[in-house]
């Protein structure tokens, strides 16, 4: 039973606690042991609060004895983890930056406090790329995170530590953030479910880097979990305005159980102009559409030639809406000289990683030659068109990324592929990453389900249907 607890979804663990079949302390201890076993292999957890978590679990057990099991909060006694770019009081809040290595969060992000108020027990924070700005998780503070299915491969980024620890079965669920695929890519690479909410649904307060008020709707905080059925309960807890994030406007969150999957129209996006998608991913997309069709949904071919401009739409949208430069965050308020830092990097002396310096170089170059100009306007036009075409009963099934998890460093050769998941941030749509089994090398495959802004219930309902049909998360071999 102890071993099996590390494979059960969060909602099932909450049920066991309410039924008195397991205690919160047992759940904490099971997942702490799993983390201690896995972390030397994958390096996903950067700092923990195990003793505090055990104390909180003991107090919850006493509360159960004293107050009974009626009206318990939905996540009562269930452990969870948090991406380190979100503040967790008393734990490091470096966002993978050497210049922030001394920073400890004085308060938790509102989304973290909300999960704790719902009964969750925070175990640890997890690794990110430098300033959460790359699709591989590696930095000069905590090092590199590995994929639990093959440590020679990347776990993705920027929520790579979070997806890796959930995918390993050492955390029931976690909180990640997504500005360009940062929940969905690592979720897909690590074989788990991840949901990027609609823009404006969940506040991103106390995240580093902090988005400008106009960028806030592009940056999403969302759940990463072992089961699609965990996504909506967690999302229900963290959604809603916090009075600080100007981009979070309190839109209504629908109920996935009320979405009739058999009445949906599935727009199948097999190929995307400008992107070379691996055959295994294309086959997974077709398989997902066929599974939804078997449930009664209608499948049509999608044509979105505008996605060939996804890089320009993503880049220009962030530039037009920015108020603080990436250089400000990278240098902790000081100027960063790219050439000097690249030379230091070659000598092994730079505090920065190559992807961060490359991103800064692009930012500086765009002040002189802006090849992405006009992308923001084109993105707004596409958002309006998609909202009409998808409506209340339409979803898009598409690749999350162009390939299964590559070996460490290979992402640099496919840097532009980030725009395949990133465009949905700019379009502010909900998007759910769904695991689709393993390829011939034992590596996870995944797809994403997209809907019009505000229709998160439809993408999660499809994720639940696909989990039922195809099995969902498949635990990796124990190290």
Backbone torsions as a table, in degrees:
resi	resn	phi	psi	omega
1	UNK	NA	-39.6	-178.9
2	UNK	-59.7	-46.5	-179.9
3	UNK	-63.9	-41.0	-177.3
4	UNK	-67.1	-26.9	179.3
5	UNK	-59.9	-31.8	180.0
6	UNK	-77.5	1.6	177.2
7	UNK	-115.5	-6.5	-177.3
8	UNK	-84.3	148.1	177.8
9	UNK	-71.7	163.6	-175.6
10	UNK	-60.2	-41.9	-177.1
11	UNK	-65.3	-32.8	177.7
12	UNK	-72.0	-37.6	176.6
13	UNK	-62.7	-41.0	177.7
14	UNK	-62.4	-38.6	178.0
15	UNK	-63.5	-41.6	-179.8
16	UNK	-64.4	-38.4	177.2
17	UNK	-64.5	-46.6	-179.0
18	UNK	-63.3	-32.1	-179.4
19	UNK	-82.1	-6.3	-179.6
20	UNK	78.3	14.7	-179.0
21	UNK	-85.6	-15.6	178.1
22	UNK	-152.2	151.6	179.5
23	UNK	-101.2	157.3	174.8
24	UNK	-56.2	-36.4	-179.8
25	UNK	-65.8	-38.0	176.9
26	UNK	-61.6	-42.3	179.3
27	UNK	-64.5	-42.0	178.0
28	UNK	-61.6	-48.1	-177.1
29	UNK	-63.6	-39.5	178.7
30	UNK	-60.2	-44.6	-175.9
31	UNK	-79.3	-28.6	172.7
32	UNK	-63.5	-45.7	178.5
33	UNK	-60.7	-40.1	178.9
34	UNK	-64.8	-39.8	178.1
35	UNK	-64.3	-43.3	-179.9
36	UNK	-64.4	-28.9	177.7
37	UNK	-77.6	-40.2	-173.5
38	UNK	-86.5	-34.4	-168.7
39	UNK	-63.5	-33.9	175.0
40	UNK	-61.2	-20.8	-179.1
41	UNK	-91.1	-42.6	-172.5
42	UNK	-107.4	-15.8	178.8
43	UNK	51.3	54.5	-178.6
44	UNK	-96.3	-38.0	-177.4
45	UNK	-87.9	127.8	-179.2
46	UNK	-99.6	-31.5	177.8
47	UNK	-155.5	146.3	-177.4
48	UNK	-126.4	167.2	174.4
49	UNK	-133.6	48.9	-173.5
50	UNK	-58.9	-44.9	-177.5
51	UNK	-67.7	-40.2	175.6
52	UNK	-63.4	-39.2	179.7
53	UNK	-63.8	-41.2	178.4
54	UNK	-63.9	-40.5	178.5
55	UNK	-63.4	-41.9	178.6
56	UNK	-65.5	-37.6	179.3
57	UNK	-66.1	-40.1	177.7
58	UNK	-63.0	-41.5	179.3
59	UNK	-63.9	-35.6	177.8
60	UNK	-66.8	-38.4	178.2
61	UNK	-63.5	-39.7	176.8
62	UNK	-65.3	-37.5	177.8
63	UNK	-63.0	-40.0	178.0
64	UNK	-61.5	-42.9	179.9
65	UNK	-65.3	-38.5	-175.4
66	UNK	-80.4	-46.1	-169.7
67	UNK	-104.5	-9.8	-177.6
68	UNK	83.6	-175.0	-172.0
69	UNK	-107.9	4.0	178.7
70	UNK	-75.8	142.7	174.4
71	UNK	59.3	32.7	173.7
72	UNK	-70.2	145.0	176.2
73	UNK	-64.2	159.4	-167.8
74	UNK	-64.9	-27.4	-176.6
75	UNK	-110.3	24.1	-172.2
76	UNK	-57.1	119.2	175.4
77	UNK	84.0	2.9	-176.7
78	UNK	-94.4	124.7	178.0
79	UNK	-70.9	156.8	175.3
80	UNK	-155.0	168.6	178.9
81	UNK	-128.5	166.7	-173.0
82	UNK	-138.1	135.1	172.5
83	UNK	-58.9	132.6	-169.6
84	UNK	-68.1	-12.7	175.3
85	UNK	-76.0	-10.9	170.9
86	UNK	-97.1	135.7	-177.8
87	UNK	-68.2	133.8	168.9
88	UNK	-126.7	116.6	-172.1
89	UNK	-51.4	127.2	177.2
90	UNK	88.5	-6.4	179.9
91	UNK	-110.9	158.7	179.0
92	UNK	-55.4	143.6	179.4
93	UNK	-133.1	59.4	-173.7
94	UNK	-86.5	-23.8	-170.9
95	UNK	53.6	30.3	176.7
96	UNK	74.0	14.6	-178.5
97	UNK	-103.1	127.0	177.5
98	UNK	-58.4	-35.6	-178.3
99	UNK	-70.6	-12.2	176.3
100	UNK	-110.8	15.1	-171.9
101	UNK	-64.2	-18.1	179.4
102	UNK	-90.9	-5.8	-172.5
103	UNK	-80.1	127.5	173.4
104	UNK	-119.1	134.7	-176.7
105	UNK	-66.7	125.7	177.5
106	UNK	-82.9	-18.2	176.6
107	UNK	-149.9	161.6	-179.9
108	UNK	-89.9	153.6	172.4
109	UNK	-61.4	147.1	179.6
110	UNK	-53.3	-37.1	-179.6
111	UNK	-65.3	-34.0	177.3
112	UNK	-68.4	-45.8	178.0
113	UNK	-59.4	-36.0	-179.3
114	UNK	-67.4	-39.8	178.0
115	UNK	-66.8	-40.0	177.9
116	UNK	-63.8	-42.5	178.0
117	UNK	-62.8	-27.1	178.1
118	UNK	-84.8	6.5	175.9
119	UNK	103.1	-1.9	179.9
120	UNK	-71.0	150.9	179.1
121	UNK	-117.4	111.6	-177.1
122	UNK	-75.6	125.6	-179.1
123	UNK	-96.3	-37.7	-169.1
124	UNK	-168.9	168.6	168.8
125	UNK	-111.9	155.7	-170.0
126	UNK	-125.7	162.3	-167.4
127	UNK	-73.0	154.2	-179.8
128	UNK	-140.3	163.0	167.3
129	UNK	-68.4	170.4	177.4
130	UNK	-57.9	119.2	-178.7
131	UNK	55.9	26.4	173.7
132	UNK	56.3	37.0	-173.0
133	UNK	-122.0	41.2	175.4
134	UNK	-161.4	161.4	-176.1
135	UNK	-90.2	9.9	168.4
136	UNK	-126.3	144.0	-175.7
137	UNK	-98.8	105.6	-178.6
138	UNK	-161.2	138.7	177.5
139	UNK	-157.1	172.5	-177.1
140	UNK	-84.6	-5.1	179.9
141	UNK	-92.7	-52.5	-171.8
142	UNK	-111.2	-10.3	-179.5
143	UNK	88.7	-159.2	-171.3
144	UNK	-104.4	138.9	174.3
145	UNK	-96.4	140.1	-178.5
146	UNK	-108.3	159.9	179.1
147	UNK	-78.7	131.5	-178.8
148	UNK	-65.9	-19.7	179.1
149	UNK	-85.6	-22.0	177.2
150	UNK	-164.4	103.3	-176.6
151	UNK	-60.9	-14.4	177.1
152	UNK	-78.6	-4.3	-177.2
153	UNK	-116.6	160.6	-177.3
154	UNK	-76.2	150.4	172.1
155	UNK	-89.6	-1.9	-176.9
156	UNK	86.1	-175.7	-179.5
157	UNK	-164.8	167.3	6.4
158	UNK	-90.3	-8.5	176.1
159	UNK	-87.8	40.3	-173.7
160	UNK	-68.7	-36.9	176.4
161	UNK	-66.5	-39.6	-178.6
162	UNK	-66.7	-47.2	179.8
163	UNK	-65.4	-36.5	-178.7
164	UNK	-66.0	-42.8	-177.4
165	UNK	-73.0	-32.8	174.7
166	UNK	-71.5	-44.2	179.9
167	UNK	-62.5	-30.5	178.5
168	UNK	-73.9	-14.3	-176.8
169	UNK	86.7	16.4	-178.1
170	UNK	-100.6	-2.5	174.1
171	UNK	-144.8	130.8	-179.4
172	UNK	-63.4	-37.8	177.3
173	UNK	-161.9	165.6	178.7
174	UNK	-147.6	170.1	175.8
175	UNK	-107.7	126.1	176.3
176	UNK	-122.4	176.7	174.9
177	UNK	-130.7	157.7	-170.9
178	UNK	-148.0	110.7	174.1
179	UNK	-115.2	-11.0	-179.8
180	UNK	-161.9	37.4	-177.2
181	UNK	103.5	9.2	-168.4
182	UNK	-72.2	-14.3	167.7
183	UNK	-94.5	-45.5	-169.6
184	UNK	-73.9	-40.3	-179.5
185	UNK	-64.7	-52.5	177.9
186	UNK	-64.3	-34.2	176.0
187	UNK	-60.7	-44.0	179.2
188	UNK	-65.6	-42.3	-179.8
189	UNK	-66.9	-28.0	-175.8
190	UNK	-107.3	11.9	168.9
191	UNK	75.2	23.8	-177.4
192	UNK	-124.0	178.9	179.2
193	UNK	-93.2	139.4	176.3
194	UNK	-143.9	137.0	-176.8
195	UNK	-120.9	122.0	169.3
196	UNK	-92.7	111.4	-177.4
197	UNK	-69.7	166.0	172.3
198	UNK	-58.1	147.7	175.4
199	UNK	-58.8	129.6	178.5
200	UNK	93.6	-0.7	-177.0
201	UNK	-86.1	-38.3	-174.6
202	UNK	-125.9	133.9	179.7
203	UNK	-73.1	147.2	178.4
204	UNK	-110.9	22.8	179.6
205	UNK	-57.4	141.4	179.5
206	UNK	66.7	36.1	171.3
207	UNK	-108.2	142.8	176.0
208	UNK	-119.5	125.5	-1.6
209	UNK	-71.0	150.3	179.8
210	UNK	-85.8	125.5	178.9
211	UNK	-70.9	153.9	173.5
212	UNK	-69.3	163.6	178.2
213	UNK	-54.1	-35.9	-178.8
214	UNK	-78.9	-22.3	178.6
215	UNK	-88.3	-12.2	-170.0
216	UNK	-58.2	-31.5	-178.8
217	UNK	-77.4	-11.6	176.4
218	UNK	-87.0	-21.7	-176.2
219	UNK	-100.5	119.4	-174.6
220	UNK	-115.2	138.1	169.9
221	UNK	-104.2	129.7	-175.8
222	UNK	-153.1	174.2	-176.8
223	UNK	-88.0	148.6	168.4
224	UNK	-122.0	128.0	-170.6
225	UNK	-148.8	164.6	179.5
226	UNK	-80.7	-15.6	-178.9
227	UNK	-137.6	144.1	176.0
228	UNK	-63.1	-28.3	-178.8
229	UNK	-72.0	-10.4	175.5
230	UNK	-85.0	-20.3	-170.8
231	UNK	-63.5	-49.3	-176.5
232	UNK	-66.8	-45.0	177.8
233	UNK	-57.9	-41.2	179.3
234	UNK	-69.0	-44.0	179.5
235	UNK	-60.9	-38.3	178.6
236	UNK	-61.7	-33.6	-179.1
237	UNK	-73.6	-41.0	-172.1
238	UNK	-92.0	-12.6	-176.2
239	UNK	-76.4	155.1	173.6
240	UNK	114.8	150.5	-177.8
241	UNK	-59.9	149.6	175.7
242	UNK	-116.1	2.4	-179.9
243	UNK	80.3	0.4	-178.9
244	UNK	-118.6	-52.0	-178.8
245	UNK	-72.1	112.6	-177.4
246	UNK	-70.6	-16.1	-179.3
247	UNK	-85.0	-11.4	-177.0
248	UNK	-95.1	108.1	-169.0
249	UNK	-110.3	7.3	172.6
250	UNK	78.6	34.4	176.7
251	UNK	-65.0	155.1	-178.6
252	UNK	-73.0	143.6	176.4
253	UNK	-107.0	118.8	-179.1
254	UNK	-76.1	174.6	-178.5
255	UNK	-106.1	116.5	-179.4
256	UNK	-58.7	-30.9	-178.6
257	UNK	-67.7	-16.6	179.1
258	UNK	-94.4	1.1	-179.6
259	UNK	-88.5	118.7	178.1
260	UNK	-79.8	97.2	-177.0
261	UNK	-57.9	-33.2	-178.0
262	UNK	-67.8	-13.5	179.6
263	UNK	-103.1	3.5	-178.8
264	UNK	-80.6	152.3	168.3
265	UNK	-104.8	120.9	-177.6
266	UNK	-98.6	117.6	177.5
267	UNK	-91.9	111.4	-173.4
268	UNK	-90.7	116.3	179.9
269	UNK	-104.4	90.8	-177.0
270	UNK	-73.7	-46.7	-176.4
271	UNK	-128.2	150.4	179.0
272	UNK	-126.0	118.3	-178.3
273	UNK	-57.9	131.1	179.9
274	UNK	95.5	-7.5	-179.6
275	UNK	-125.3	137.2	177.2
276	UNK	-98.0	101.8	-175.4
277	UNK	-94.1	130.8	-178.8
278	UNK	-61.9	143.5	179.9
279	UNK	-54.6	-36.5	-179.4
280	UNK	-63.9	-34.7	179.0
281	UNK	-73.8	-42.8	177.9
282	UNK	-58.8	-42.1	179.1
283	UNK	-65.2	-37.3	178.9
284	UNK	-65.4	-39.2	177.5
285	UNK	-62.3	-45.3	178.8
286	UNK	-63.6	-38.2	179.1
287	UNK	-64.3	-40.1	179.0
288	UNK	-64.7	-43.9	178.9
289	UNK	-63.0	-40.1	179.6
290	UNK	-64.8	-37.0	179.1
291	UNK	-66.2	-39.3	177.3
292	UNK	-70.1	-35.1	176.5
293	UNK	-64.2	-36.9	177.8
294	UNK	-64.7	-23.0	175.9
295	UNK	-82.6	-6.2	178.8
296	UNK	113.2	-5.2	179.6
297	UNK	-69.2	153.7	176.0
298	UNK	-94.5	132.6	-177.6
299	UNK	-110.5	130.0	175.8
300	UNK	-130.1	155.4	177.8
301	UNK	-77.8	135.9	178.2
302	UNK	-96.6	142.8	175.8
303	UNK	-127.7	110.1	-179.4
304	UNK	-131.2	71.7	-179.5
305	UNK	-61.4	-21.3	-180.0
306	UNK	-62.4	-22.0	-177.9
307	UNK	-67.5	-14.1	174.3
308	UNK	-64.9	-17.6	178.1
309	UNK	-102.1	19.8	-173.7
310	UNK	-61.2	-39.3	179.9
311	UNK	-60.9	-46.5	-179.5
312	UNK	-65.5	-39.7	-179.7
313	UNK	-65.7	-40.6	179.7
314	UNK	-68.1	-51.1	-175.4
315	UNK	-63.8	-46.5	-178.6
316	UNK	-67.6	-35.2	179.7
317	UNK	-63.5	-41.6	178.4
318	UNK	-69.4	-37.0	-179.0
319	UNK	-67.9	-46.0	-177.4
320	UNK	-63.3	-33.5	-174.7
321	UNK	-96.1	-0.5	-175.8
322	UNK	-74.7	146.9	172.1
323	UNK	-122.1	-24.4	177.7
324	UNK	-123.8	131.6	-177.0
325	UNK	-72.8	157.0	173.3
326	UNK	-63.8	-33.1	178.3
327	UNK	-59.5	-37.2	179.2
328	UNK	-60.0	-45.3	-179.8
329	UNK	-70.5	-42.3	-176.1
330	UNK	-64.8	-38.7	-178.5
331	UNK	-93.7	7.0	-177.9
332	UNK	54.8	41.8	178.0
333	UNK	96.4	-12.3	-178.9
334	UNK	-102.0	162.1	178.1
335	UNK	-70.1	144.0	177.1
336	UNK	-119.3	121.6	179.4
337	UNK	-91.2	111.6	-171.5
338	UNK	-61.4	-49.6	-176.9
339	UNK	-61.4	-42.8	-179.8
340	UNK	-62.9	-42.5	-178.6
341	UNK	-70.7	-33.7	176.3
342	UNK	-65.5	-38.9	176.4
343	UNK	-64.7	-43.9	177.7
344	UNK	-63.3	-35.7	178.4
345	UNK	-63.0	-42.3	179.4
346	UNK	-62.6	-27.9	179.9
347	UNK	-93.7	1.8	179.3
348	UNK	75.6	25.9	-174.8
349	UNK	-119.1	-0.8	-177.9
350	UNK	-81.2	147.0	174.4
351	UNK	-79.9	-7.4	-173.3
352	UNK	-111.3	160.5	175.5
353	UNK	-94.4	160.5	-179.3
354	UNK	-61.6	-45.2	179.9
355	UNK	-57.9	-38.7	179.4
356	UNK	-65.7	-42.3	178.9
357	UNK	-68.2	-36.4	177.2
358	UNK	-64.4	-41.8	178.1
359	UNK	-62.7	-40.5	177.6
360	UNK	-64.6	-40.8	178.8
361	UNK	-61.0	-40.8	178.0
362	UNK	-64.6	-41.6	178.4
363	UNK	-59.6	-45.5	180.0
364	UNK	-66.2	-41.4	-178.6
365	UNK	-66.1	-32.4	-177.3
366	UNK	-67.0	-16.1	176.0
367	UNK	-71.5	-19.2	-178.4
368	UNK	-108.1	-43.4	179.3
369	UNK	-131.3	107.4	-175.7
370	UNK	-102.4	93.8	-177.8
371	UNK	-78.7	-8.8	-177.2
372	UNK	-100.4	2.4	-174.8
373	UNK	-56.7	135.3	-178.9
374	UNK	95.2	-9.4	-178.6
375	UNK	-65.1	-33.5	-179.6
376	UNK	-63.6	-43.9	179.5
377	UNK	-66.2	-41.2	179.3
378	UNK	-64.7	-36.0	178.2
379	UNK	-64.9	-41.1	178.6
380	UNK	-63.4	-37.9	178.2
381	UNK	-66.3	-42.6	-179.9
382	UNK	-66.7	-38.5	178.9
383	UNK	-59.8	-44.6	-179.4
384	UNK	-64.8	-40.2	-179.1
385	UNK	-68.0	-43.2	-179.1
386	UNK	-64.9	-36.9	179.7
387	UNK	-60.0	-36.3	179.5
388	UNK	-75.9	-45.5	-176.0
389	UNK	-67.0	-39.6	-179.5
390	UNK	-80.7	-39.6	178.5
391	UNK	56.8	-154.5	-177.6
392	UNK	-82.3	-18.5	-172.9
393	UNK	-123.6	27.1	178.7
394	UNK	-124.7	141.3	173.7
395	UNK	-133.5	158.5	177.5
396	UNK	-115.1	129.3	174.4
397	UNK	-106.5	122.7	-171.4
398	UNK	-144.6	166.7	172.7
399	UNK	-64.9	146.1	168.6
400	UNK	-76.8	-47.7	-179.9
401	UNK	-141.0	174.6	-172.8
402	UNK	-80.6	-12.7	-173.5
403	UNK	-156.0	163.8	170.1
404	UNK	-65.5	172.4	-175.9
405	UNK	-55.8	120.8	-179.9
406	UNK	-83.7	171.8	175.1
407	UNK	-68.0	157.5	-179.7
408	UNK	-54.5	133.2	177.2
409	UNK	92.2	-19.9	-176.7
410	UNK	-68.8	-23.4	-178.7
411	UNK	-61.6	-26.7	-179.8
412	UNK	-61.8	-27.9	178.9
413	UNK	-80.8	-11.3	-178.0
414	UNK	-126.8	39.0	-171.8
415	UNK	-58.2	-37.1	-177.8
416	UNK	-69.8	-14.0	-177.3
417	UNK	-69.1	-12.9	178.9
418	UNK	-60.1	-25.9	-175.8
419	UNK	-70.0	-18.1	178.4
420	UNK	-62.9	-46.9	169.7
421	UNK	-81.7	-30.0	-172.8
422	UNK	-66.5	-28.4	-177.7
423	UNK	-60.7	-29.8	-177.1
424	UNK	-73.6	-20.1	171.1
425	UNK	-67.6	-45.4	-178.5
426	UNK	-67.3	-33.2	177.9
427	UNK	-81.5	-6.1	173.9
428	UNK	63.1	23.8	-179.5
429	UNK	-83.9	154.9	166.6
430	UNK	-73.4	147.1	178.5
431	UNK	-149.6	128.1	-177.5
432	UNK	-115.8	123.6	175.0
433	UNK	-82.4	131.4	-175.7
434	UNK	-125.4	123.9	176.4
435	UNK	-68.3	141.9	-176.4
436	UNK	-125.5	37.0	178.7
437	UNK	85.1	-165.3	-175.1
438	UNK	-117.8	150.9	176.5
439	UNK	-85.3	-172.9	-177.1
440	UNK	-64.3	-17.7	177.7
441	UNK	-96.6	7.1	-178.9
442	UNK	77.5	18.9	-178.8
443	UNK	-99.9	143.8	-177.9
444	UNK	-66.0	144.0	171.4
445	UNK	-113.9	152.5	-179.8
446	UNK	-154.1	158.9	174.2
447	UNK	-131.0	169.9	172.5
448	UNK	-127.0	146.6	177.1
449	UNK	-111.4	127.1	-174.7
450	UNK	-120.0	146.6	176.0
451	UNK	-139.4	177.9	178.3
452	UNK	-65.1	155.4	177.2
453	UNK	-53.6	133.6	179.9
454	UNK	93.3	-10.4	-177.1
455	UNK	-103.5	48.7	178.7
456	UNK	-59.2	-32.8	-177.9
457	UNK	-58.9	-35.3	-177.6
458	UNK	-70.2	-41.8	-178.8
459	UNK	-69.1	-37.1	178.9
460	UNK	-70.7	-37.9	176.6
461	UNK	-60.1	-39.9	177.6
462	UNK	-67.8	-37.4	177.7
463	UNK	-62.6	-41.0	177.7
464	UNK	-63.5	-44.0	179.6
465	UNK	-62.0	-40.5	179.9
466	UNK	-70.5	-35.0	175.6
467	UNK	-63.7	-43.3	179.1
468	UNK	-62.6	-39.2	-175.1
469	UNK	-79.6	-35.1	-168.7
470	UNK	-119.9	-5.8	171.3
471	UNK	104.9	-22.1	176.6
472	UNK	70.0	-140.6	-176.1
473	UNK	-64.0	134.4	175.3
474	UNK	-119.7	111.7	-173.8
475	UNK	-57.0	140.2	176.7
476	UNK	-74.5	161.9	175.9
477	UNK	-60.8	140.9	179.5
478	UNK	-66.1	143.1	179.5
479	UNK	-71.4	NA	NA
